Amino acid sequence: MLEVPWLQEVDWKVWMDSSMALPEGHSTIAYEVPAEETIDKLANLKHSKLSEVRRLHRDILKKLLIEIRTRGYSKGYQWYYPGQRSQGCWSV
């Protein structure tokens, strides 16, 4: 860790006690979920108009998602949160 004079003044217990796990689909941990699992979950959303398209084109969407991750494109362009409008982002 950094050798800074204020380091010992931080109440790390408060930080640890107030932390919480992120939900599985949270965009900051999206890369940790395998592409196949991501596409399968999106294909099985009950109230999504794109579920059938995702089921029919699962293989190509998986390849697309892998390519997005390999090239390091923004996680926000992989999908948007189900139930929200994309506001310019496309959804896999």
C-alpha positions, 0 to 999 in steps of 0.5 A, a space after each residue: 500500500 502507499 506510504 501516506 501519512 493519513 493512511 492510519 487515520 482511515 477507519 477501514 472497519 467502517 468501509 468494510 462494514 458498509 460495503 455490499 456485493 454488487 448484483 450479478 448484472 451490474 455493469 462494473 463486473 460485467 466482464 466477470 460473467 462468461 459471454 455465453 452465460 450473459 447471452 443465455 440470461 438475456 435470452 431468458 428475460 420474460 418481459 424483454 421484446 428481444 428475448 426471442 431474437 437473442 434465443 434465435 441468434 445466440 451464437 452470433 451474439 455470443 461472438 459479438 460480445 466476446 469481440 466487444 470484450 476482446 477489443 476493450 470497448 465500453 461495458 455500457 455498450 454491451 447491454 443496458 439494464 433490463 427494463 430501462 431505455 437504452 438512451 443511445 446504447 445498443 443492446 446485445 
